[in-house]
């Protein structure tokens, strides 16, 4: 625990120095994939150019088609999937410190922490979380979202971020678990609602005011919120405000990949690049793993152990692995593991993931039609 505290203190001191002195981000390379936007490649490129102007000491690398003309460093790819593969390779090799992309599938257990500017008082507020899923169990997921949100705020330079829990299903259970974690030694600074009755459970008013530094909710609610905060001034088709859906965080996840929407406009894309650069400067991966380790040491796994479900998942042998890139959507997150095992039982190799619209099953192209048939026959789809 002492080692964890020392690491977090070191990172926070460095981040605070950046904020206090105005010292610019430096020696940071951020990649941005250009393909996939509903507004076209040029809109994404415009956002990258805006970020380059605002962040003169950050090198921005655009990953996109050959015919794009830009003064920024360019890496040529032919489609979205290749863009993601190249992006991941460059992150793994250290050629990039962080990246921004669209329509990226995180593994179960990893979700993103968004950053918005709230309308009532112009305060920045982290929304934990906005895409992906931290756990198939709702309460466990929200508890982990709190840890991910705290880690992100600390990497951003907030030493003791104030945490609020949005008043959604499971909020009271999440409150009890987080307060128990706090009593066991995991430091959490709770916020108080601006409503007269106070409390850590936040109302809609607190969303608008940005009462906490970190607002905890489930990912689907968070996704809805960030879309509203980003596009409420435009009628919804163009996201014009904020910093995007944020970086993916999860135990063992070792890359900084910030998500934007296909509807994100240039201002949000520029903000997302700035956010990703700040996460690289703030050593998000190290901070997040340290926070997760500290929470586990305080008894996280014991406190969030899901209730035993009557419908136990049947143990089946996994078929031989094969490349999977065909997505099957429309499966409830609580049924995702059952769906995967059902396909395994029928000899179809499948993986689980979380896309921008919810849970997905990934299968090989030659297995897609049979997988759909099996899932429909068993009323999973």
C-alpha positions as CSV (number, residue, x, y, z in Angstrom):
1,X,0.0,0.0,0.0
2,X,2.9,2.4,0.8
3,X,4.4,1.8,-2.6
4,X,1.0,2.6,-4.2
5,X,0.7,5.8,-2.2
6,X,4.2,6.9,-3.2
7,X,3.5,6.3,-6.9
8,X,0.3,8.3,-6.8
9,X,1.9,11.1,-4.9
10,X,4.7,11.3,-7.4
11,X,2.4,11.5,-10.4
12,X,0.1,14.0,-8.7
13,X,2.9,16.3,-7.8
14,X,4.1,16.3,-11.4
15,X,0.5,16.9,-12.7
16,X,0.0,19.7,-10.2
17,X,3.2,21.3,-11.3
18,X,2.0,21.3,-14.9
19,X,-1.2,23.0,-13.9
20,X,0.3,25.5,-11.4
21,X,3.1,26.7,-13.6
22,X,1.4,26.4,-17.0
23,X,4.2,24.1,-18.2
24,X,3.1,22.8,-21.6
25,X,2.7,19.1,-22.4
26,X,5.9,18.0,-24.0
27,X,7.5,14.9,-25.6
28,X,4.0,13.4,-26.1
29,X,2.8,11.8,-29.4
30,X,-0.9,11.3,-29.8
31,X,-2.4,9.3,-32.7
32,X,-5.8,10.0,-34.2
33,X,-7.6,7.6,-36.6
34,X,-9.4,9.5,-39.4
35,X,-11.8,6.9,-40.8
36,X,-15.3,6.2,-39.5
37,X,-16.8,9.6,-38.8
38,X,-20.3,10.5,-39.9
39,X,-19.0,13.9,-40.7
40,X,-16.2,12.7,-43.0
41,X,-12.4,12.4,-42.9
42,X,-11.9,16.2,-43.3
43,X,-13.9,16.9,-40.1
44,X,-11.6,14.6,-38.1
45,X,-8.5,16.2,-39.7
46,X,-9.9,19.6,-38.9
47,X,-10.0,18.6,-35.2
48,X,-6.5,17.3,-35.3
49,X,-5.3,20.6,-36.8
50,X,-7.1,22.5,-34.1
51,X,-5.4,20.4,-31.5
52,X,-2.0,20.9,-33.1
53,X,-2.5,24.6,-32.9
54,X,-3.6,24.5,-29.3
55,X,-0.8,22.0,-28.3
56,X,2.4,23.2,-30.0
57,X,4.5,20.8,-28.0
58,X,2.5,17.7,-28.7
59,X,3.1,15.8,-31.9
60,X,-0.1,14.6,-33.5
61,X,0.0,11.6,-35.9
62,X,-3.0,11.1,-38.2
63,X,-3.7,7.5,-39.2
64,X,-5.8,7.4,-42.4
65,X,-6.1,7.2,-46.2
66,X,-3.3,8.1,-48.5
67,X,-5.1,10.9,-50.3
68,X,-5.4,13.0,-47.2
69,X,-3.3,16.2,-47.4
70,X,-1.9,17.4,-44.1
71,X,1.2,18.9,-42.6
72,X,0.8,16.5,-39.6
73,X,2.7,13.3,-39.5
74,X,0.7,10.7,-41.5
75,X,0.5,6.9,-41.4
76,X,-1.4,5.4,-44.3
77,X,-4.1,2.8,-43.8
78,X,-6.9,1.6,-46.0
79,X,-9.8,1.0,-43.6
80,X,-10.9,1.3,-40.0
81,X,-9.8,-2.1,-38.9
82,X,-6.3,-1.6,-40.2
83,X,-6.3,1.8,-38.5
84,X,-7.0,0.1,-35.2
85,X,-4.3,-2.5,-35.8
86,X,-1.7,0.1,-36.7
87,X,-2.7,2.3,-33.8
88,X,-2.4,-0.6,-31.3
89,X,1.0,-1.6,-32.8
90,X,2.3,2.0,-32.4
91,X,1.1,2.2,-28.8
92,X,2.7,-1.1,-28.0
93,X,6.0,-0.1,-29.5
94,X,6.0,3.3,-27.8
95,X,5.8,5.2,-31.1
96,X,2.6,6.7,-29.7
97,X,2.0,7.7,-26.0
98,X,-1.8,7.9,-26.5
99,X,-4.4,7.6,-29.2
100,X,-7.9,8.8,-30.1
101,X,-10.3,6.7,-32.1
102,X,-13.9,5.7,-32.9
103,X,-15.9,2.5,-32.7
104,X,-13.2,0.6,-30.6
105,X,-14.1,-2.6,-28.8
106,X,-12.7,-2.8,-25.3
107,X,-12.5,-6.1,-23.5
108,X,-15.1,-6.7,-20.7
109,X,-13.7,-5.2,-17.5
110,X,-12.5,-2.0,-19.3
111,X,-14.6,1.1,-19.7
112,X,-14.0,4.8,-20.5
113,X,-14.1,7.9,-18.3
114,X,-15.5,10.9,-20.1
115,X,-14.9,14.6,-19.5
116,X,-17.5,17.3,-20.0
117,X,-18.0,21.0,-19.2
118,X,-21.2,21.3,-17.3
119,X,-23.6,24.1,-18.5
120,X,-24.7,25.7,-15.2
121,X,-21.3,26.9,-13.9
122,X,-18.9,25.8,-16.7
123,X,-17.2,23.3,-14.4
124,X,-15.3,20.3,-15.8
125,X,-16.7,17.0,-14.6
126,X,-15.6,13.4,-15.2
127,X,-18.4,10.9,-16.0
128,X,-17.4,7.4,-15.0
129,X,-18.1,5.6,-17.2
130,X,-19.3,6.3,-20.8
131,X,-18.5,3.3,-23.1
132,X,-17.4,-0.3,-22.4
133,X,-18.4,-2.1,-19.3
134,X,-16.4,-2.7,-16.1
135,X,-18.4,-5.8,-15.1
136,X,-21.5,-7.7,-16.2
137,X,-22.9,-7.1,-12.7
138,X,-24.4,-3.6,-12.5
139,X,-23.4,-2.7,-8.9
140,X,-19.9,-4.2,-9.2
141,X,-19.5,-2.3,-12.5
142,X,-20.4,1.0,-10.8
143,X,-18.1,0.4,-7.9
144,X,-15.2,-0.2,-10.3
145,X,-16.3,2.9,-12.3
146,X,-15.7,4.9,-9.2
147,X,-12.1,3.7,-8.9
148,X,-11.6,4.3,-12.6
149,X,-13.0,7.8,-12.3
150,X,-10.8,8.6,-9.3
151,X,-7.7,7.4,-11.1
152,X,-8.5,9.5,-14.2
153,X,-9.1,12.6,-12.2
154,X,-5.8,12.1,-10.3
155,X,-3.9,11.6,-13.5
156,X,-5.5,14.9,-14.7
157,X,-4.0,16.6,-11.6
158,X,-6.8,16.6,-9.1
159,X,-5.3,15.5,-5.9
160,X,-8.4,14.6,-4.0
161,X,-11.3,14.3,-6.5
162,X,-14.8,14.6,-5.0
163,X,-17.0,11.7,-5.9
164,X,-20.8,11.6,-6.4
165,X,-23.0,8.7,-7.3
166,X,-25.8,9.5,-9.8
167,X,-29.3,8.5,-8.6
168,X,-29.8,5.4,-10.8
169,X,-30.7,1.8,-10.0
170,X,-28.0,0.4,-7.7
171,X,-26.8,3.8,-6.4
172,X,-27.5,3.0,-2.7
173,X,-25.7,-0.4,-2.9
174,X,-22.8,1.3,-4.6
175,X,-22.7,4.0,-1.8
176,X,-22.6,1.3,0.9
177,X,-19.8,-0.6,-0.8
178,X,-17.7,2.6,-1.4
179,X,-18.1,3.7,2.2
180,X,-17.1,0.3,3.4
181,X,-14.0,0.5,1.1
182,X,-13.3,3.9,2.6
183,X,-13.5,2.5,6.2
184,X,-11.1,-0.2,5.2
185,X,-8.4,2.3,4.1
186,X,-9.1,3.2,0.5
187,X,-9.3,7.0,0.3
188,X,-12.4,8.4,-1.2
189,X,-13.5,12.0,-0.8
190,X,-17.3,12.1,-1.2
191,X,-19.2,15.1,-2.6
192,X,-22.5,16.5,-1.3
193,X,-25.5,17.1,-3.4
194,X,-26.4,20.8,-3.9
195,X,-30.0,19.9,-3.1
196,X,-31.1,20.8,0.5
197,X,-31.1,17.2,1.7
198,X,-27.5,16.7,0.6
199,X,-26.0,13.3,0.5
200,X,-23.5,11.6,-1.8
201,X,-26.3,10.4,-4.2
202,X,-26.5,13.1,-6.9
203,X,-29.6,14.5,-8.6
204,X,-30.1,15.8,-12.1
205,X,-29.4,19.3,-10.7
206,X,-25.9,18.2,-9.7
207,X,-25.3,17.0,-13.2
208,X,-26.0,20.4,-14.6
209,X,-24.0,22.1,-11.9
210,X,-21.0,19.7,-12.0
211,X,-21.3,19.3,-8.2
212,X,-18.7,16.4,-8.0
213,X,-15.4,16.1,-9.8
214,X,-16.3,12.5,-10.7
215,X,-19.9,11.4,-11.3
216,X,-20.4,7.7,-11.0
217,X,-23.0,5.9,-13.1
218,X,-23.4,2.8,-15.3
219,X,-21.8,3.0,-18.8
220,X,-25.1,3.1,-20.7
221,X,-26.4,6.0,-18.6
222,X,-23.0,7.7,-18.9
223,X,-23.0,7.2,-22.7
224,X,-26.4,8.9,-22.9
225,X,-25.2,11.8,-20.6
226,X,-22.1,12.5,-22.6
227,X,-24.0,12.6,-25.8
228,X,-26.4,15.1,-24.3
229,X,-23.6,17.3,-22.8
230,X,-21.8,17.2,-26.2
231,X,-24.6,18.0,-28.5
232,X,-27.4,19.8,-26.6
233,X,-26.7,23.0,-28.5
234,X,-26.7,21.5,-32.0
235,X,-29.9,19.5,-32.1
236,X,-28.0,16.2,-31.6
237,X,-26.4,15.4,-34.9
238,X,-23.1,17.2,-34.2
239,X,-21.2,16.9,-31.0
240,X,-19.7,20.3,-30.4
241,X,-18.7,20.5,-26.8
242,X,-16.3,18.7,-24.4
243,X,-13.5,16.3,-24.5
244,X,-15.0,13.0,-25.7
245,X,-15.8,9.7,-24.1
246,X,-12.4,9.4,-22.5
247,X,-9.7,6.7,-22.0
248,X,-10.4,3.0,-21.5
249,X,-9.4,1.8,-18.0
250,X,-9.4,-1.7,-16.6
251,X,-7.2,-4.0,-14.6
252,X,-4.2,-4.9,-16.8
253,X,-5.2,-2.6,-19.6
254,X,-2.0,-0.9,-20.6
255,X,-2.8,1.6,-23.3
256,X,-4.2,5.1,-23.4
257,X,-7.0,4.9,-26.0
258,X,-9.5,7.8,-25.9
259,X,-12.8,7.4,-27.6
260,X,-14.8,9.8,-29.7
261,X,-18.2,9.2,-31.3
262,X,-18.9,9.0,-35.0
263,X,-21.0,12.1,-34.4
264,X,-18.1,14.1,-32.7
265,X,-17.3,17.3,-34.5
266,X,-13.9,19.0,-34.8
267,X,-14.0,20.9,-31.4
268,X,-14.7,17.6,-29.5
269,X,-12.0,15.8,-31.5
270,X,-9.5,18.5,-30.6
271,X,-10.6,18.3,-26.9
272,X,-10.2,14.5,-27.0
273,X,-6.6,14.8,-28.3
274,X,-5.8,17.3,-25.5
275,X,-7.4,14.9,-23.0
276,X,-5.4,12.0,-24.3
277,X,-2.2,14.0,-24.1
278,X,-2.9,15.0,-20.5
279,X,-3.5,11.3,-19.6
280,X,-0.1,10.4,-21.1
281,X,1.6,13.3,-19.2
282,X,-0.2,12.2,-16.0
283,X,0.8,8.5,-16.4
284,X,-2.7,7.3,-16.4
285,X,-1.9,3.6,-16.8
286,X,0.4,3.6,-13.8
287,X,-2.1,5.6,-11.7
288,X,-5.0,3.4,-12.6
289,X,-3.2,0.2,-11.8
290,X,-2.1,1.7,-8.5
291,X,-5.6,2.7,-7.6
292,X,-7.0,-0.7,-8.5
293,X,-4.3,-2.4,-6.4
294,X,-5.1,-0.1,-3.5
295,X,-8.9,-0.8,-3.7
296,X,-8.2,-4.6,-3.9
297,X,-6.0,-4.4,-0.9
298,X,-8.9,-2.7,1.0
299,X,-11.2,-5.6,0.1
300,X,-12.7,-4.7,-3.3
301,X,-13.1,-8.2,-4.6
302,X,-14.8,-9.4,-1.4
303,X,-17.2,-6.5,-1.4
304,X,-18.3,-6.7,-5.0
305,X,-18.5,-10.4,-5.3
306,X,-21.6,-10.9,-7.4
307,X,-24.6,-12.7,-5.9
308,X,-24.7,-16.4,-6.8
309,X,-27.1,-16.7,-9.7
310,X,-29.4,-19.8,-9.9
311,X,-28.7,-20.1,-13.6
312,X,-25.0,-21.3,-13.3
313,X,-23.1,-21.0,-16.6
314,X,-22.4,-24.5,-17.9
315,X,-18.7,-25.4,-18.2
316,X,-17.8,-26.1,-21.8
317,X,-14.6,-26.6,-23.7
318,X,-13.3,-23.6,-25.7
319,X,-12.9,-24.4,-29.4
320,X,-9.6,-23.6,-31.1
321,X,-8.9,-19.9,-31.3
322,X,-9.3,-18.1,-34.7
323,X,-9.3,-14.4,-35.8
324,X,-12.6,-12.8,-35.0
325,X,-13.8,-9.5,-36.5
326,X,-17.5,-10.0,-37.2
327,X,-19.8,-8.4,-34.5
328,X,-23.1,-9.7,-33.3
329,X,-24.9,-7.0,-31.3
330,X,-28.3,-7.0,-29.5
331,X,-27.3,-9.4,-26.6
332,X,-28.0,-8.2,-23.0
333,X,-24.9,-7.8,-21.0
334,X,-26.1,-10.2,-18.4
335,X,-26.5,-12.9,-21.0
336,X,-23.1,-12.2,-22.7
337,X,-21.2,-15.0,-21.0
338,X,-24.0,-17.5,-21.5
339,X,-24.1,-16.6,-25.2
340,X,-20.3,-17.1,-25.6
341,X,-20.5,-20.5,-23.9
342,X,-23.5,-21.5,-26.0
343,X,-21.5,-20.9,-29.2
344,X,-18.5,-22.7,-27.8
345,X,-20.8,-25.7,-27.1
346,X,-21.7,-25.7,-30.8
347,X,-18.0,-25.7,-31.8
348,X,-18.0,-21.9,-32.7
349,X,-15.1,-19.9,-31.3
350,X,-16.4,-16.6,-30.0
351,X,-15.1,-13.7,-27.9
352,X,-17.0,-11.1,-25.9
353,X,-16.5,-7.3,-26.1
354,X,-18.2,-4.0,-25.7
355,X,-18.9,-1.8,-28.8
356,X,-20.2,1.8,-28.9
357,X,-23.8,0.6,-28.8
358,X,-23.5,-2.1,-26.1
359,X,-22.3,-5.7,-25.6
360,X,-21.2,-7.7,-28.6
361,X,-20.1,-11.2,-29.5
362,X,-17.2,-11.5,-32.0
363,X,-16.9,-14.5,-34.3
364,X,-14.9,-15.3,-37.5
365,X,-16.5,-14.3,-40.8
366,X,-17.1,-18.0,-41.8
367,X,-18.9,-18.7,-38.6
368,X,-21.2,-15.7,-38.6
369,X,-24.3,-17.2,-40.2
370,X,-24.2,-20.4,-38.1
371,X,-23.6,-18.3,-34.9
372,X,-26.6,-16.1,-35.7
373,X,-28.7,-19.3,-36.3
374,X,-27.6,-20.8,-32.9
375,X,-28.3,-17.6,-31.0
376,X,-31.7,-17.1,-32.5
377,X,-32.8,-20.7,-32.1
378,X,-31.9,-20.5,-28.4
379,X,-33.7,-17.1,-28.0
380,X,-30.5,-15.2,-27.1
381,X,-31.1,-12.9,-30.0
